[in-house]
Amino acid sequence: MNADDTSTIKQTAALAPQAVRVKPGKSIASTSATTRKVAHEAARGAKKAATKSARKTAPGKNAIAKPEAAVPREFSKKQIVLDLLRRKDGATMGEIAKATAWQSHSIRGFISGVVGRKMAFTVESHKNDAGERTYRIASK
């Protein structure tokens, strides 16, 4: 080994990130649990420090910036279903499923839980002439 090789190794070592020191000929799996734990905690500490500095640059004391909605609220699936249910004749399961790509149990759960309970609308349900279940928000 000549002097050029030694200087190259020292430069590479100086630029490389700190890692777990393992004896030559040993794998990292054969290192002690303590050594692995120390390496894990060091990586975890660096991650915490990065998130902490990111929080400091955020506006407000503990404010986390919410991303802009990709789709306006007026075109959300919730709004689509409510518009269908507000029609004079209401909407069948098939119409709602086609508009939202939801399965029947999801539609029934949405109508029962969100529309009926959370939004406190009265939902009428009846079978139409074709025998299909039709849902409609009752007018007050």
Stockholm file with secondary structure:
# STOCKHOLM 1.0

chainA/1-140         MNADDTSTIKQTAALAPQAVRVKPGKSIASTSATTRKVAHEAARGAKKAATKSARKTAPGKNAIAKPEAAVPREFSKKQIVLDLLRRKDGATMGEIAKATAWQSHSIRGFISGVVGRKMAFTVESHKNDAGERTYRIASK
#=GR chainA/1-140 SS CCHHHHHHHHHHHHHSCCCCCCCTTCCGGGSCHHHHHHHHHHHHHHHHHHHHHHHHHSSSSSCCCCCCCSSCGGGSHHHHHHHHHTSTTCEEHHHHHHHHCCCHHHHHHIIIIIIIIISCCCEEEEECTTSCEEEEECCC
#=GC SS_cons         CCHHHHHHHHHHHHHSCCCCCCCTTCCGGGSCHHHHHHHHHHHHHHHHHHHHHHHHHSSSSSCCCCCCCSSCGGGSHHHHHHHHHTSTTCEEHHHHHHHHCCCHHHHHHIIIIIIIIISCCCEEEEECTTSCEEEEECCC
//
